[in-house]
Amino acid sequence: MEFNYVLTTDSDAEMPYEWLDEFDIKAILMPYTMGDTEYFFNFFRELPCTDFYTRLKNGEKVTTAQRNPEDFKEFWGPYLKQGKDILYIGLSSELSGTFNCASAARAELLEKYPERKIILVDTLAISAPEAMIVREAARMRKNGDPIEKVAQWAEENKDYYTAFFVVDDLTYLKRGGRVSSSAAFFGSMLDIKPILYESPRGKLEPFEKAKGRKKAMRRIVELAKEYYAPEKNEYIIVCQADCEKDSELFCAMLREAINPKEISVQSVGPVIGSHAGPGTLAVCFVANRNNIEAPK
């Protein structure tokens, strides 16, 4: 099917690459540097995640970076030249400067292509929640919905996708500045596992703490059950960072608690995994983020 607009995203929407192929989604790839080599995360097509996490656990340092306006101009330019409009559904502006760079590129490109449309949607999400929004938008596009209708749907529904997750090692959050050195040290000593969530503000924020990993997993299942709406959830996604056995147990716990229609399991990619660390485990589903507030 020929479309008059291109649906674009970024690879921090860690979707299975089969989705990109099925729905003809175009993505700008997010960079990370490991050792002396820069990579671009290409939706698990390259560098198996097990290799990445092995290197990470062996002490290799990883840095990540945002994409700049020139990158977006280069990414979108060929489609605009073909007479296509652009819809970009991107990662949270609260987690990266990438979205603001996309906005700057848009302003410049519209001067060059004033007859074209470039619509941007800040999902206020990342990873699987971002991917779920993009996938639903892609389904609408495939069904023939125009760019304005798809963009409006994404704006109106982006607050209904969230994730609860637990990290296994606070060291990686400390490196990213999300917890202090002392909090990471004492948290590790006491086996404290922070539960975080994708908040209404588009940030990854602490929700509460649990003593030990199993208790954290049980608590996340309780939270999923509390906020889960069966009529709105066609499927849920479990994300795991090199902890496949735990993800199997986690899926069984979720099936027993909420019995979702479908659970898919995917890896956490290296860009996000470098900040969250090996052992990160998340459940991603449809729930109104505005109804979710961390305990005071």
C-alpha positions as CSV (number, residue, x, y, z in Angstrom):
1,M,0.0,0.0,0.0
2,E,1.3,3.4,-0.9
3,F,1.0,6.1,1.9
4,N,1.3,9.8,1.5
5,Y,3.1,10.2,4.8
6,V,5.9,8.4,6.6
7,L,5.6,7.1,10.2
8,T,8.9,7.6,12.0
9,T,10.2,7.0,15.4
10,D,13.6,6.3,17.2
11,S,15.2,3.1,18.3
12,D,14.6,3.9,21.9
13,A,11.2,2.5,21.1
14,E,12.6,-0.9,21.6
15,M,10.1,-2.8,19.5
16,P,10.7,-6.1,17.7
17,Y,12.1,-5.3,14.3
18,E,9.3,-7.4,12.8
19,W,7.0,-4.5,13.7
20,L,9.0,-2.1,11.6
21,D,8.9,-4.5,8.6
22,E,5.2,-5.3,9.0
23,F,4.0,-1.6,9.3
24,D,6.8,0.1,7.3
25,I,7.9,2.2,10.3
26,K,11.1,4.2,9.7
27,A,13.4,4.8,12.7
28,I,16.3,7.0,13.5
29,L,18.9,4.9,15.3
30,M,20.1,5.9,18.8
31,P,23.9,5.9,19.4
32,Y,25.9,4.4,22.2
33,T,29.7,4.0,22.6
34,M,31.3,0.9,24.2
35,G,35.0,0.9,24.5
36,D,36.3,2.9,21.5
37,T,33.5,1.9,19.2
38,E,30.3,3.8,18.4
39,Y,27.2,1.7,17.7
40,F,23.7,2.5,16.6
41,F,21.0,0.4,18.2
42,N,19.2,-1.3,15.3
43,F,16.3,-3.1,17.1
44,F,18.3,-6.2,18.0
45,R,19.4,-6.9,14.4
46,E,23.1,-6.6,15.4
47,L,25.2,-7.3,18.5
48,P,23.2,-9.8,20.5
49,C,22.1,-8.3,23.8
50,T,23.7,-11.2,25.7
51,D,27.1,-10.1,24.3
52,F,26.4,-6.5,25.3
53,Y,25.5,-7.4,28.9
54,T,28.4,-9.7,29.3
55,R,30.7,-6.8,28.3
56,L,28.9,-4.4,30.6
57,K,29.2,-6.8,33.6
58,N,32.9,-7.2,32.7
59,G,33.3,-3.5,33.4
60,E,33.2,-1.9,29.9
61,K,32.0,1.6,30.1
62,V,29.1,2.7,27.9
63,T,28.1,6.3,27.0
64,T,25.0,7.3,25.2
65,A,24.1,10.4,23.2
66,Q,21.1,12.2,21.7
67,R,20.6,12.8,17.9
68,N,21.1,16.3,16.7
69,P,19.0,18.5,14.3
70,E,21.3,17.7,11.4
71,D,20.7,14.0,11.9
72,F,16.9,14.5,11.7
73,K,17.3,16.7,8.6
74,E,19.3,13.9,7.0
75,F,16.8,11.3,8.1
76,W,13.6,13.1,7.0
77,G,15.0,14.9,4.0
78,P,14.7,12.1,1.4
79,Y,11.1,11.5,2.3
80,L,10.2,15.2,2.0
81,K,11.9,15.3,-1.4
82,Q,9.7,12.4,-2.5
83,G,6.6,14.6,-1.6
84,K,5.9,12.7,1.6
85,D,4.7,14.2,4.9
86,I,6.3,13.1,8.2
87,L,4.8,11.9,11.4
88,Y,7.4,11.4,14.2
89,I,6.3,9.7,17.4
90,G,9.3,9.9,19.6
91,L,10.8,9.3,23.0
92,S,10.1,11.5,26.0
93,S,11.6,15.0,25.9
94,E,12.1,14.6,29.6
95,L,14.6,11.8,29.1
96,S,16.6,13.0,26.2
97,G,17.2,16.2,24.2
98,T,16.5,14.2,21.0
99,F,12.9,15.3,20.8
100,N,13.9,19.0,21.0
101,C,16.5,18.4,18.3
102,A,13.7,16.9,16.2
103,S,11.7,20.1,16.8
104,A,14.6,22.3,15.7
105,A,15.0,20.2,12.5
106,R,11.3,20.4,11.8
107,A,11.4,24.2,11.8
108,E,14.3,24.3,9.4
109,L,12.8,21.7,7.0
110,L,9.5,23.5,6.9
111,E,11.2,26.6,5.6
112,K,12.6,24.5,2.8
113,Y,9.5,22.4,2.2
114,P,6.6,24.8,3.2
115,E,4.1,22.6,1.3
116,R,4.8,19.6,3.5
117,K,3.5,18.5,6.9
118,I,5.9,17.5,9.7
119,I,4.0,16.5,12.9
120,L,5.8,15.6,16.1
121,V,4.3,13.7,19.0
122,D,6.2,13.6,22.3
123,T,5.1,10.3,23.8
124,L,6.5,11.1,27.3
125,A,7.6,7.4,27.2
126,I,10.5,5.2,26.3
127,S,11.1,1.6,25.5
128,A,8.0,-0.7,25.2
129,P,5.4,1.9,26.2
130,E,6.7,4.1,23.4
131,A,6.7,1.1,21.0
132,M,3.1,0.3,21.9
133,I,2.0,3.8,21.0
134,V,3.9,3.7,17.7
135,R,2.4,0.3,16.9
136,E,-1.1,1.4,17.4
137,A,-0.4,4.5,15.3
138,A,1.0,2.2,12.6
139,R,-2.1,0.1,12.6
140,M,-4.2,3.2,12.1
141,R,-2.0,4.3,9.2
142,K,-2.2,0.8,7.6
143,N,-6.0,1.1,7.9
144,G,-5.9,4.3,5.8
145,D,-6.2,6.9,8.5
146,P,-4.7,10.3,7.6
147,I,-1.7,11.8,9.3
148,E,-3.8,14.3,11.4
149,K,-6.1,11.7,12.8
150,V,-3.2,9.4,13.7
151,A,-1.2,12.2,15.4
152,Q,-4.3,13.3,17.3
153,W,-4.9,9.8,18.5
154,A,-1.3,9.5,19.7
155,E,-1.5,12.9,21.5
156,E,-4.8,11.9,23.2
157,N,-3.7,8.4,24.2
158,K,0.0,8.7,25.0
159,D,-0.8,9.0,28.8
160,Y,-2.3,5.5,28.8
161,Y,0.9,3.6,28.3
162,T,3.3,3.0,31.2
163,A,5.8,0.6,32.8
164,F,6.8,-0.5,36.2
165,F,10.3,-1.9,36.6
166,V,13.0,-3.0,39.0
167,V,16.7,-2.7,38.6
168,D,19.1,-5.3,40.1
169,D,22.2,-3.1,40.6
170,L,22.0,0.5,41.6
171,T,25.5,1.1,40.2
172,Y,24.1,1.8,36.8
173,L,21.5,4.3,38.0
174,K,24.3,6.0,40.0
175,R,26.4,6.4,36.9
176,G,23.4,8.1,35.2
177,G,22.9,10.4,38.1
178,R,19.5,9.0,39.1
179,V,20.6,7.9,42.6
180,S,23.4,9.3,44.7
181,S,26.6,7.3,45.4
182,S,25.6,6.9,49.1
183,A,22.1,5.7,48.2
184,A,23.6,3.2,45.7
185,F,26.1,2.0,48.3
186,F,23.7,1.5,51.2
187,G,20.9,0.2,48.9
188,S,23.3,-2.5,47.6
189,M,24.4,-3.4,51.1
190,L,20.8,-3.7,52.3
191,D,19.6,-5.5,49.2
192,I,17.1,-2.6,48.5
193,K,15.5,-2.9,45.1
194,P,13.9,0.4,43.9
195,I,10.7,0.0,41.9
196,L,10.4,2.7,39.2
197,Y,7.7,3.7,36.8
198,E,7.2,5.9,33.7
199,S,5.4,8.8,35.3
200,P,2.8,11.3,34.0
201,R,5.7,13.8,33.6
202,G,7.5,11.5,31.1
203,K,10.2,10.7,33.5
204,L,11.5,7.4,35.1
205,E,10.7,8.1,38.7
206,P,10.9,6.1,41.9
207,F,7.6,4.5,43.0
208,E,8.7,2.7,46.2
209,K,11.3,0.3,47.5
210,A,11.3,-3.4,48.2
211,K,13.6,-5.6,50.3
212,G,15.0,-8.1,47.8
213,R,14.3,-8.9,44.2
214,K,11.5,-11.5,44.7
215,K,9.5,-9.0,46.8
216,A,10.1,-6.3,44.2
217,M,8.7,-8.6,41.5
218,R,5.7,-9.6,43.6
219,R,5.0,-5.9,44.3
220,I,5.2,-5.0,40.6
221,V,2.7,-7.7,39.8
222,E,0.4,-6.3,42.5
223,L,0.7,-2.8,40.9
224,A,0.0,-4.2,37.5
225,K,-3.1,-5.9,38.8
226,E,-4.2,-2.6,40.5
227,Y,-3.9,-0.5,37.4
228,Y,-4.5,-3.0,34.6
229,A,-7.7,-2.5,32.6
230,P,-8.6,-5.8,30.8
231,E,-10.8,-4.1,28.2
232,K,-7.9,-1.8,27.1
233,N,-5.1,-4.3,27.1
234,E,-4.7,-6.4,24.0
235,Y,-1.3,-7.6,25.1
236,I,1.4,-6.7,27.7
237,I,5.1,-6.6,27.2
238,V,7.7,-7.9,29.7
239,C,11.2,-6.4,29.2
240,Q,14.2,-8.1,30.6
241,A,17.9,-7.2,30.6
242,D,19.9,-10.5,30.6
243,C,17.6,-12.1,33.2
244,E,15.6,-14.6,31.1
245,K,14.8,-17.0,33.9
246,D,13.4,-14.3,36.1
247,S,11.3,-13.1,33.2
248,E,9.8,-16.5,32.8
249,L,8.8,-16.5,36.5
250,F,7.6,-12.9,36.2
251,C,5.3,-13.9,33.2
252,A,3.9,-16.8,35.2
253,M,3.1,-14.4,38.1
254,L,1.4,-12.0,35.8
255,R,-0.7,-14.7,34.2
256,E,-1.9,-15.9,37.5
257,A,-2.6,-12.3,38.8
258,I,-4.3,-10.7,35.7
259,N,-4.4,-13.4,33.0
260,P,-3.6,-11.1,30.1
261,K,-4.7,-12.0,26.6
262,E,-1.1,-12.2,25.5
263,I,2.4,-11.6,27.0
264,S,5.4,-10.9,24.8
265,V,8.9,-10.9,26.2
266,Q,11.7,-8.8,24.7
267,S,15.2,-7.7,25.7
268,V,16.1,-4.3,27.0
269,G,18.4,-2.7,24.4
270,P,21.9,-1.4,25.0
271,V,21.0,2.3,25.0
272,I,18.5,1.9,27.9
273,G,20.3,-1.1,29.3
274,S,23.5,0.9,29.9
275,H,21.6,3.1,32.3
276,A,19.3,0.5,34.0
277,G,21.9,-2.3,34.0
278,P,21.7,-6.1,33.7
279,G,18.9,-7.7,35.7
280,T,16.4,-5.0,34.9
281,L,12.8,-6.4,34.6
282,A,9.7,-4.5,33.6
283,V,6.1,-4.9,32.8
284,C,4.6,-2.5,30.2
285,F,0.8,-2.2,29.6
286,V,-2.1,0.2,29.0
287,A,-2.9,2.2,32.2
288,N,-3.8,5.9,32.7
289,R,-0.5,7.3,34.0
290,N,-2.4,10.3,35.4
291,N,-4.0,7.9,37.9
292,I,-0.6,6.6,39.1
293,E,1.2,8.5,41.7
294,A,4.1,7.3,43.9
295,P,3.3,7.1,47.6
296,K,4.5,10.2,49.5
